[in-house]
Structure formats: structure tokens, C-alpha cells
Amino acid sequence: MDFHEKLSEFIKANHINQAAVARDMGIDYAKLNATVNGNRKMDVDEYKKFCKVVKISPLVLLE
């Protein structure tokens, strides 16, 4: 399973509002949505911000 698929499943399973997460991360909703859909790669700094905003360990989606 690719990273974007894990990210998408995590967001759906936890009923996460992508717009709110993107806002809290300081990025455009379109950027996060493109990442979730597999059209864009998320860099390490963005991933750290995502994890901080949704309060998960960075290892959760990397395992």
C-alpha cells in the first residue's frame, strides 16, 4: 500500500476534516487533497506538521 493510500484511509477512518487539518498545518487544502489523492508527494516537514495536528506518532503511517 502506498503512503497516500494509508493517508487517505487514516483520514476516512478517523473522520478527519481535511480543510481544518490543512489550515492548522499552514498549507492550502488543495495541497493536502492532492497528496491524499496521490497526485503530490508530502515532504518530511509537512508530514511532521500533519502528525502534530492530528496527534499521532509519525510511525503510524510509515509502518
N, C-alpha and C positions, 0 to 999 in steps of 0.2 A: 504494500500500500504506500502510495506517495505521500509526502508531507501534506500537500494541500488537501488530500482526501481525509487524512487524520484530522486536520484543522477543521474542515467542513463538518465532519461527523461530531467532533467535540462541541462545536458551536450549536449544532442542531440538538444534540443530546442534552445540552445544558441550557437550552432556550436563551441563548445569548443574543442580545441586540447588537448587531454588527455596527450600526451607526453610532451607538453610545460608546462601544469599545474603541472604534476609530477615533472618535472625538477625544476620549480620555488618553489615547496613545499619541495624539497630536498629529494624526495623518488624515487624509481625505478618506471618506467612506469608499470611494471608487478604488483606491489603492488596496484597501483591505479586501474588498469584494473581489477584485481581480486576483488577489493571492488565493483566496478561498476557492475560486473557480479554476485555479491552475494556470492562469494567464500571466502571472507575475511571480517572481521569487521574493520571499521575505528575507531581508538581511538580518544579521545577528542582533543589531541594536533594536530593530522593530520587534523581533521575537522576544527579546528581553522585556520590552515595554508591554507586549501582549500578555506575557505571563504575569507581569506585575499587576496589570489592570484586572485580569480575570482570576488572579490569586491562585496560580498553580506553579508547581515546580517546572522548570524548563525541561526536565527529563520526561514529563508526562507524554508529550507528543513526539519525543525522539526515540522512545523505546519500541 
